[in-house]
């Protein structure tokens, strides 16, 4: 799963380690998620902090 690099859907910036992000995803149908990073990479879309501030301040 390390081959997937998370990127912001607005500015296409690569998300760095320990960076604050917002993730849009559907609530999972399955119980128990053991690999959170893998689940987020496969099911979620990332928005970096700068883009979220621009989007939500309007």
N, C-alpha and C positions, 0 to 999 in steps of 0.2 A: 504494500500500500504506500510505500514511501515514494513510488514513482509518480504519484499524483501530487502536483503542487497546487495548493489552493490559491486562487486569484480572485480579486475583487471583480464583481460583475459590472461595475460602473466604469472604473478607470483602468482595469486590467493589470493592476499592480499585484505583484506576488506578496502574499501574506507571510510575514516573518514570524519566527518563534517568539512567543510571549507578547504578541501584539493583540490589542483589544479589537475584536471584530463582532459583527452581528451576522447571525446565520438564519436564513429563512428555510424552513423545512416543514414537512407534514409530520404530525404526531405518529410515531411508529405503531404498526399493527402488532408486531411481535413483542413478546415479553423479554426482558433482559438484554441489554446491549453490553457486550464485554469490551469491544474495541471502539471506543468513542471516536477517535480520530478517523478511523476507516469509515464508520457510519456517516460522519459529517461530510467527508470527502465524496462519498458516493451519493448521498441523499440531499445534501444541503447546498445552498448557494451563499457565498460569502460577500459581505459588504464591509469595506474597511471603515475605520472610525471617521476619517475625513469626509468620505462620501456620505456616510450616514448623517453627519452633522449638517452637511449641505442639504440633504434630502428632507430631513425632519425639521429644520429651522424654518422652512418656507411656510 
